Amino acid sequence: MDPAPDTGPEPCRAVAFADDLISPPHLVAEVADAIPGCDFVEIPDCGHLGYLERPYEVNAAVIEFFDKY
């Protein structure tokens, strides 16, 4: 089987939660910086379970990313 052609980095988005003590935003930003084509979004006023605490904001960040690509 031939390997797939290298098409370059795929876009990705790293989502951080402002008050997350387990995965603090500055560490998530470092991960995003290390991945070519990755952007970074920080959701305010939520902790490690930000997707449960701020579902509308998290979904908006994901949908905005999908709309971009």
C-alpha positions in Angstrom: 0.0 0.0 0.0 1.4 3.4 -0.9 1.6 6.0 1.9 -0.9 8.8 1.7 0.6 12.0 0.1 1.7 14.6 2.6 -0.8 17.4 2.4 0.6 19.4 5.2 -0.8 20.0 8.7 -4.5 19.7 9.2 -6.3 22.5 11.0 -7.1 22.0 14.6 -8.3 24.0 17.6 -7.2 23.7 21.2 -9.9 24.7 23.6 -9.0 25.7 27.2 -11.1 26.6 30.1 -10.1 29.7 32.0 -10.3 28.3 35.5 -9.1 24.8 34.8 -6.6 23.7 37.4 -5.8 20.3 35.8 -5.1 21.6 32.3 -4.5 25.3 32.7 -4.9 27.6 29.7 -1.2 28.4 29.5 -0.4 24.7 29.0 -3.1 24.2 26.4 -1.7 27.3 24.6 1.7 25.7 24.6 0.3 22.5 23.0 -1.5 24.6 20.4 1.7 26.5 19.6 3.5 23.2 19.1 1.0 21.9 16.5 1.2 23.4 13.1 -2.1 24.8 12.0 -3.6 24.7 15.5 -5.4 27.7 16.9 -6.3 28.4 20.5 -9.6 29.4 22.2 -10.1 30.1 25.9 -13.6 29.8 27.4 -14.0 32.2 30.3 -15.6 31.5 33.7 -15.3 27.7 33.8 -13.1 24.9 35.1 -12.0 21.5 34.0 -15.5 20.5 33.0 -16.1 23.6 30.9 -18.0 21.7 28.3 -20.6 21.0 31.0 -20.3 24.4 32.7 -20.4 26.5 29.5 -21.9 24.2 26.8 -23.1 27.0 24.5 -19.8 28.8 24.5 -17.9 25.6 23.9 -20.3 24.6 21.1 -20.0 28.0 19.5 -16.2 27.7 19.5 -16.4 24.3 17.8 -19.0 25.4 15.3 -17.0 28.5 14.4 -14.0 26.3 13.8 -16.0 23.9 11.6 -17.5 26.9 9.7 -14.0 28.2 9.0 -12.9 24.9 7.4 
